[in-house]
């Protein structure tokens, strides 16, 4: 009986750990658990050629992200 309880507890711990690790890897790179996080400073500029209240550098980043999502060539 004692071995059964220990086995069930170990299975429970493994299941919870697997769920937490899977949840983290679904949203990011699967190796994000062991890779360090990279932080990049945001550079601001005063230029806004299309007058949409988003500076031009942020416009470029937004466009690049959209292209990556759409996988355009």
C-alpha positions as MATLAB code, in Angstrom:
seq = 'XXXXXXXXXXXXXXXXXXXXXXXXXXXXXXXXXXXXXXXXXXXXXXXXXXXXXXXXXXXXXXXXXXXXXXXXX';
ca = [
       0.000    0.000    0.000;
       2.826    2.373    0.875;
       4.560    1.718   -2.490;
       1.305    2.431   -4.318;
       0.894    5.818   -2.606;
       4.526    6.744   -3.341;
       4.087    5.668   -6.976;
       0.920    7.722   -7.380;
       2.596   10.739   -5.776;
       5.635   10.428   -8.092;
       3.355   10.137  -11.125;
       1.446   13.220   -9.974;
       4.654   15.254   -9.574;
       5.946   14.163  -12.987;
       2.620   15.012  -14.627;
       2.453   18.490  -13.081;
       6.081   19.181  -14.051;
       5.457   18.043  -17.627;
       2.352   20.237  -17.912;
       4.198   23.305  -16.643;
       7.165   22.749  -18.947;
       4.911   22.092  -21.951;
       2.901   25.248  -21.262;
       6.086   27.295  -21.231;
       7.484   25.713  -24.403;
       4.289   26.091  -26.446;
       4.437   29.876  -26.404;
       8.200   30.103  -26.915;
      11.080   28.176  -28.307;
      11.189   24.642  -26.833;
      14.722   25.320  -25.601;
      13.674   28.512  -23.810;
      13.877   26.675  -20.505;
      17.667   26.379  -20.749;
      18.511   29.421  -22.898;
      19.032   32.803  -21.251;
      16.555   35.540  -22.092;
      17.896   38.283  -24.354;
      16.879   41.843  -23.559;
      17.322   44.448  -26.285;
      17.059   48.156  -25.564;
      14.408   50.062  -27.485;
      15.796   52.947  -29.523;
      13.458   55.881  -30.026;
      13.655   58.399  -32.844;
      11.756   61.604  -33.463;
      10.951   60.808  -37.078;
       7.375   59.914  -38.072;
       7.077   60.285  -41.840;
       3.580   58.810  -42.186;
       2.175   60.780  -39.207;
       0.559   57.817  -37.456;
       2.055   58.714  -34.053;
       4.345   55.654  -34.172;
       7.987   56.496  -34.784;
       9.607   55.091  -37.901;
      11.842   52.580  -36.112;
       8.836   51.044  -34.358;
       6.998   50.972  -37.710;
       9.849   48.895  -39.148;
       9.746   46.465  -36.217;
       5.957   46.110  -36.406;
       6.168   45.448  -40.147;
       8.919   42.869  -39.677;
       6.891   41.064  -37.008;
       3.847   41.034  -39.282;
       5.946   39.644  -42.151;
       7.305   36.934  -39.841;
       3.783   35.988  -38.773;
       2.549   35.940  -42.383;
       5.776   34.284  -43.592;
       5.971   36.561  -46.597;
       8.887   36.219  -48.992;
];
